[in-house]
């Protein structure tokens, strides 16, 4: 089944309902990194600019990789230059708040200001400062998990403090209905929450591949991404593989490709179980997908990992924990509760069957064609921005126009 291309047109009636004049949208990026969250943010901001004609200005630090990606999207950029205080890092927080305040003074109070902290708990002081200054403050958070799930220190106190700081946010944007529900239930958000799904612009040009029989005697299972102990659940996985190696070694081979601080623990695992566990150097995802049978994600918390989209488009089935944000696109036998070894083993055993792998990939492609189509993507962005800019209910207007 083809990916979203068969739905990639934007209906003329919906497009004609776009307002002739948009207010400028100012995006204040306080991050010092460029990860999947930032890449997807730039993806839909550039789509809003190029497809809907929304004037977007990024206020950002001169992070080279992030700057290069923003420039390649053709977005307007205002640089916020600041030298980190290496001797007393605590002073960076004070400087950060002051810099955000000074940058906000350059923005008209009538313009919406969007912050993209990644998680609710990150940089709540920026949201508080903007709200106290009277701005219409928007927060883009792909992940809304509580602090306890994320293994953050003093979770109850942290969530209580953050819960008060975020009351100044007038609109929220997240990436799945699951995260939207979390904002409502965990953070008691009562202001509007909009969903803009993760979508790769290159997805429509990537070939769909049929699931393959393994050339290996054992099924090759891939972990691809950042080697992170906590978020990616690698501490749990390493311990589980140590314990389950005698049972699994005849039928499975586990490959880890990526980089990150948890690599030494993975290397120890590979040394303890040679052949059963392999560490591959960082490289092109397409090359890795061509050599494996299954992608495995065992995160403690996640928004909607882009690597899962790429895997399905390359014909590689996906199995993931229920905290990966993929429950809407994976079949039931591709999802296991995080930490449940029995359920994890059941997923692995299901993936041994070619017809199960084929059904997994087909199910994902069908769901993605609906949830991540160009038309749906455009409508979600338009609906969110119309509401944020006070131009009525964008979804009602779109439906009325069709």
Order of alpha helices (4+ residues) and beta strands (2+ residues): alpha-beta-alpha-beta-alpha-beta-alpha-beta-alpha-beta-alpha-beta-alpha-beta-beta-alpha-beta-alpha-beta-alpha-beta-alpha-beta-beta-alpha-alpha-alpha-alpha
